[in-house]
């Protein structure tokens, strides 16, 4: 009996070791950093200084052929905000995905919400000094509904897939998921789930045309300091052409529901951008029109007109320079609506 027990124990240990080795086989460590200098002549809040925009470090790998997993940490520097002078460290990604079939994949954990083209993009390849205002306010970065700053992510489960293949290129992509609605590293506070999804077609190589929807609720404190459940509904219309080192992208987002500032329950935003190669994979010029209306009124609009360039020393080291003329009508004094910003970033990958 003792021999049988020992044999079973050794077999269990061997199987456990093999399982662990399977999960940690072909693990990849990667990361990137974004060091920033930014200056603004906005009256009353002039600033110029260096900032650690963010640093990320990630582990990812595959297991049992069909499973992909990823863990990612983020470090932010908050040198512009005197109330947030300490370094912010957070877990941004922790998920696994079953990828056996191209037309049906299942992802669970903490990851990007399936809303807009720009939200899931890498911060460096996104192309500008920040994500567009409508994505930042309406896709879960610094959301107009408040909540935890979440880099466009949430906790939940999602299915997605590519279909109708033509010459090794899918013509249709879909994705839909159920999420807590509270942002990263947060439990569900109202026990109801946000449903978020999108679909896009790719009629020619490099071109995507898509639509997204988001419906959910949130427990909030209203003007009367009463805790109530508020509904939020959003949609986005998106288009992008990315081919031969050219990028042209535009997205409109509309939101209806409660917001932290207790203003109108409606908001919207629109951006259009281009990134054009002067020397392919080396030097680019770029421009962006970026509009956000907090109350879906022109008197509550903030518009940024941006031009810039980037230079890639190597594939892992890039310099970005950008100028923005800002028209902010939320500023009460009409003489102070306009101001200028300059942003310089050095981005590196490892």
N, C-alpha and C positions, 0 to 999 in steps of 0.2 A: 504493500500500500504506500509506503514511504517513497519507493522508487517511482511509482505512478504519479504521486503528488509532485515530486521534484521534477519529473519529466514535463508534467503539465505546466508547472511554474516557469520552467525554462522556455517552453514553447510560447507561453503568453508573453514573456519578456522579449523574446525574439520578434514576435509579431508586433508588439508595441514599438520596439525600436525601428522595425521596418516601416511602420505607419508614420512614425515621427520623421524618419529619413525621407519618406515620400513627400511629406508636406514641406520640408525644408530643402528639398533638392532643387537645384537651379535657381536659388534665391538671388535676386538682384538688388543691390543697394545703390540708390541714386539720390540726387538732390539738386537744389539750385538756390541762388541768393540774388537779391535785388537791392543794390545800394543806391540811394536817391539824394539828389540835391534839388530843392524846390524853393522858389521865391515868388512872392505875390505882393502887389502894391494896393490890395484891397484896403480902403480907408478904415481905420479903426482896428484892423487885424493884420497889419503888415508883418511879414515874416520872411526869413530866408535862412536856410540851414540844411545840414546833412541829416539823413534819416535812414534807418534800416527798414526798408519797406516790408521785406519779409525774407525768411530763410525757411526752406522746407527740406526734410529728409525723409526718405521713403524706403520701405522694404516691400518687395513684391515677388511672387513666384507662382508656380503651377503645381498641381498635385493630382495624381490619379488620372492624368491626361486631360480630363474634362473640366477641372476646377482651376480658377484663377483667383488669387487673393492679393490684397494690398493693405498696408498700414502706413499712414503718413502723419508726421508731426509738423507743426508750424511755429515759428518764432517771429514775433513782430516787435519792431521798435516804435515807441509812441512819443517821440521827442517833441512833437508840436503841441501836444495836449498836456498842460501842467497837472491835470488830474489823473493822467495815465502815464507817468514818467517811468514806471517800472516796465520791464520786459514782459510781454504776454506770450505764454507758451500754451499751445492747445493741440489736442488730437483732432485732426480734420477728417481723415479717412480711416475706416476700418470695415472692410467688406470682403465677401467672397461671392464668386459668380460661377454658376454652372454653365458651361459653354459648349456643350456637346453638339447642339444644332445651331446653325447660323440664323435660322428663322425663329428660334425660340430659346432665349437665354434668360436665366433667373438670377437676379442679384439681390443680396440681403445684407443689411448693416448700415453704415453711415457713409454717404456718398453724395455726389452732385444731384440736385433735383433735375428732372428731365424737362426743363423749361428754358426756351430760347437756344439759339445756336451759340451765343457768346458765353453763357454761363459756364459750360463745361470746358471751355478753352483754357489752355495753359496760360498763366499770366504773362509770360514772355512773348509767346506767339500771338496772343491777343492783340498786341501791337502798339498800345498807347499807355500813357502814364497811369491810367486806371481803367477799369471797366466802365462802360457807358453809364450815364446817370440812371436811365430807365432800368437797366439790368441791376445796378446797385440797389435801387430803391424798391424794385418790384420782383426780384428773383431771390431775395434772401441774403443779401450782403449786409447793408445797413438799411434794413427794410422799413418802409413807412409805417408798418404796424408795430414797430418796436421789436422786442424779443432779443434773443441772443444773437450777437454778430456771428454769422455762420458761413461766410464765404460761399453762399449759394447751395449749402448742403443741408441734409436732414437725415433722420433715422427712419428706415422703412424697408420695403421690399418692392422690387420692380421686375417687369418682364419687358424684353425688347427683342428685336430681330430684323434681319434684312431679307427681303423677298424679291421675286421676279428678276432673276439675274440675267444679264446680257453681257457677253464677252467679259466675264469675271468682274462685272460691276453690278451692284444691286440697283434696281430702279425705284424701290420703295423701302423705307425704314419706318418702324413704329416703336414707341416706348410708352409705358404707362406704369404708374406705381402708387402705392398707398404709404403715407408718411405721417409721423406724429404731428407735424406742423409747428414744432417748437424750436427747430434749429438743432445745431450740433450739441451732443453731450447733454441732452435734456429729455426728461420723461414727458409723456403726453399729459397735459394738464386738464384737458376737457374730455378725454376719452373718446374723441372723434378723430377721424383720420382725414388728412388732406389728400385729395385725388389729383394727380398731376400727370399729364401725358402730352405726347406730340406725335406728329406724323409728317414725313416729308418725302418728296419725290426728287429723283435725280435724272432728269430726261437726257442730259448730255454730260460728258465727263467734266467734273469740276463745279457743276451747277447744282445747288440745292434750293428748293422752294418748300417752305414748311409752315405749319400752324400748330399752336400749342394751347392747352387749356389748363386751368387750375381752379379748383373749388375746395373750400375748407372753412374752418371756423377757429375762433380763438377766444379764450376767456380774458376779458380786459376790464379795466376800471374806467367808467365813462366820466363825463363832466360832473355828474352829481356824486362822484366817488362811490358808485355802486358797481359791484362786480357782475358783469353780464357776458353772455356769449354773443360774439359778433361774427357775421358771415363775411367771407372775402371771396370774390370771384375775379379771375384774371384771364386774359387771352393775349397771345402774341402772334404776329405775322412776320415771317422771316424770309430773307433771301440772301444767298451768298454765291459768289463765283470765286473759286480759288484754284488757279492753274498756272503753270509756268512761272511761278514766283510772283504772280499778281494776286491781289486779294481785293474784292469789292463786296461789301456786306452792308445790309440795312435791316433794321428791325423796329417794329412798332409794338408797344405794349400798352394795354388798357387795364385799369384796375378799378374795381368797385368794392367798397367795404370800409370798415373802421380804419382810422390811422392815429398814430401817436400824438400828432399835433392838434387833434380834435377839429380839423378843418373839414373841407368837403369830403364826402365819402368816395369821390371819384378822383382819379389821377391818370395821367398818361405820359408817354415819352416816346421819342423817335430819334434814331441816329442813322447816319449814312457815312461810310468811310471808304477810303481806298489806300492801298499800300502798293507802290509801283517800283519795280527794280530799275536802278540806274546801271548797276552791274549785278547780274544774277547771283543770288545767294551770297552777296557781299555788301552792297550799298542800296538803300531804298529811300525814297521820299514818301510822305504820307500826309493825309489830311482827314479831318473828321468834323462833321456837323453834329452836335450833341445837344438835344433839347429835352427838358423834363418840366412837366407842369404839375405841381403838387396838388392843386385843386382843379385841374383841368380847365384852367383859365389863364389867359395871356398875362393877366396882372400877377399871376403866381408862377411865372415861367423863369427858368434859368437856362441860358443857352451858352454853349462853349463852341467857339470857332477855333479849330486847332490845326496847326501845320507842324511838320517835323521831319526828322530823318533818323536812320539808324545805320550803323556800320558794324559788320561782323568781322572781328579780328580773326577768330576761328569759329567753328561751329559751336564752341562752348563758351565764347566770350563775346559780348555784344555791347555797344555803346548806343544810347538813345538820347536825342535832343528834341525838345518840343516847346513850342510857344502857343499860348492860348489867350484869346481875347474873350472875356466873359461879360455877358449881359445878364444881370441878376435883378429881376423886377420884384423879387420878394423884399429887397431893401427899400425901406419906406422913403428915404430921401432920393428923389429922382436924379439928383446930381451925382450920386454915388453908385448908380446902377452898373457902370462899366469899370472894369479893372483888368489887369494883365497878370499872367502867370508864366513862369519859365520852369521847365522840368528837365533835369539831366539824370540819366540812370545808367549804371554799369551793372549788367546782368551776367551771371556766370552759372554754368551747369557742371555737375560732376557725377 
